[in-house]
Amino acid sequence: MEIQTLRNLISKLNLPESILELYDGNYKNGDLQNDFKDPYSILSLTEEQQDFYLVNRYLPILAYTFEKILAYDTETKKYVKYSIEYFREENLKPISWDCLFVDIVVQWWELEYPDDKIIGYGKELGIKNIEFILKLINEGIKEEDIIDRIMSDL
């Protein structure tokens, strides 16, 4: 899997320009640049090693803190997230782009980032429902329930 293939996919999926900027390491927001990178941890593997992660089906788009991979599922046309250390295909749950970030938004909220900062990050990452997600988090709704609510609205 080559990075140019993934860059083309990002464009085809109409993901925000910021995702490509994160790939290039020239993203203007240093905070996001620290957490989100190109999926080098997968791309640097041999083809045989990449086969373990089924990269031809689950195209890696971003790495979050080097351990989690945000990927596009070519069969369901949705997204999945997995840990590099604990990859198991049967544990992958196809979800929307917004839902990929629910646990990350929860982390930001737990770190007591101001709501306006979280909303700004969300908009930069193309999370269309960021304000709704944050509202539900503030109401004490669990991550799984937030994901279910967003997915049911699709």
N, C-alpha and C positions, 0 to 999 in steps of 0.2 A: 504494500500500500504506500503510495507516494503522497506527499503533502499537497502537490498540485491537484491531484484528484479530489482531495478533501476541500481545498480552496474552491474548486469548481462546484462541489456539492453545496457548500455554504452559500454561494451566490445563487445557485439553482433553488435552494430552499427559502430564499429571501430572508436569510438571517441578517441581523444588523451588521453594518460595516465594522463595528467595534470588535466583532469576533475575528475578522481578518486582521485587524490591528493588533489584537492579542497574539495572534500567530506570529506576526512580524516583530513583536517585542517593542513596538513603538506606540503603544496605547497611551493616551494622554493621562489616564487615571491610574496612578501608581498603585493604589490600593487593589484595584481589580487585577492589575498586571502581576501582583504578587501571588494571587490565588489561582488565576486562570492562565493556562498556557496551551500551546499546541500539544497534541497527544504524543509527544516524543517517546514517552515510556512504552507505547505500543509500536510506534513507527520505527523505533530503533531495534526492534526484535527481528530475528530472522523470519523468513516467510513461514517456515515450519512452526516457529513459536507464535507467530501471528495467527496461524490457523487454529490454535487452541482457543483464541478469543473470537473466532468466527468473524474476522474483520471484513470478509466479503459480504456478510449480511449486516453486521453491526458496525457501520462505518464510524470510526472515532472522530468526533468533532473537537472536543475540548478535554483537557485534563484539569481537574479541580484539586488543588493541593497535591498534585503528582500522583495521588492514590486512586482517585475516582475518575472514571472516564464517562463523559457524556457522549452518547453515540446515536446515530440515526439507524433505525431498523428498516432495511429496504423492503422487507416483506409486509410489515404492518403499516408502513409509512408514518410511524410515530417515533418516539425517542425512548431510549433506555439509559439507565445509569448503572455502572457496576464498579466494584472494587477490583483492582488489579490482583490483589492477593486472594480474593475469594470469588473469582468468576465461576458462575454456574448458570448455564443457559436457562435452566428451569426456574431460576429465581428472578429472571428479568421480566419486568412488567412494562409493557408498552404504554407510554404516557405522552402527554403534550409537552411542547417546549416549556411552557410556563411551569408545569408540574416538576420538571427536572430540577427546578431551583427552590422548591418549597423548603426542603431541609436546610438549604444554604441561607435562605431568608430567615428561617428560625434561628440559625446560628448568629446571624447579624443582630437579630432582635435580642437574643440572650446575651450578646456582648454589649448590649445597650447602645447600639448605634441609634442616632436620632432617626425618627421616621422619615424625615425629608431626605436623609442620606441614603436610607434603604430604598426609598422610592426612586431616587436618582440612579442608583446602581441598577435597579430593576429595569428602568427605562433604557439605560445604556445597553443592557443585555437583551433587550427586546422582550421582556416579560410583560405581556399586555395586561395581565390581571394583577400587577404588583400591588396596587392599592387595595384590591379585594383580598388578596392573600394576607397582607399586613393587617387589615381589619380583622380577619378571622383569627390570626395569631393573637392579636390584642384581646380578642374575646375568649381566648383559651381553647380554641378548637385544635384538636390533634392534627398532626401532619397528614396522616392517612385520610382523615375526614376532609381536610382541605383538598387533597388530591382528588378524592371521590367527587366532591362538589364541582370542582373545575371540569373534570372529565365528563360528568353528567350534563354539563352545559354545552358540550361540543356537539 
